[in-house]
Amino acid sequence: MLEREDIITEARRWVGTPWRHQGRSRAGVDCVGLVVLVAHTLGLKPEDVTGYARRQDGRALLRHLHKQLELQPSTDWKIGNIGVFKESAFPIHVGFLSERDGVSTVIHAHARRRQVIEEALDPYGTPFAVFSFPEVL
């Protein structure tokens, strides 16, 4: 069985990968693509859904997450969990929650920065929702 640290180790390997809407390769990924490809690399098999708009429907995103992952308390997240973030009141962005040097971080494909980055979580606040892969300890 995988451990949460395995997820973070793999997600960090993607830092610097270019951002690309609906990207699913080292040539470019978006936030959902990052989650899917990290999971697939580790042998997990979440269903990959494409065909969504650049400003995706947050309700559809949440439906897919609820269908495949386990909901966790958003205020008591653990590293390797997947945080869902709102923008303009809509849940439209995901990233891996982590920690580095005692600072809470998020590893995500950032559209404006045009790449996968790890940065402090504080500017984003508490995630709207938090999920975990059922197969991970």
Secondary structure, 3 states (H helix, E strand, C coil): CECHHHHHHHHHHCCCCEECCCCEECCEECHHHHHHHHHHHCCCCCCCCCCCCCCCCHHHHHHHHHHHCEEECCCCCCCCCEEEEEECCEEEEEEEEEEECCEEEEEEEECCCCEEEEEECHHHCCCCEEEECCCEC
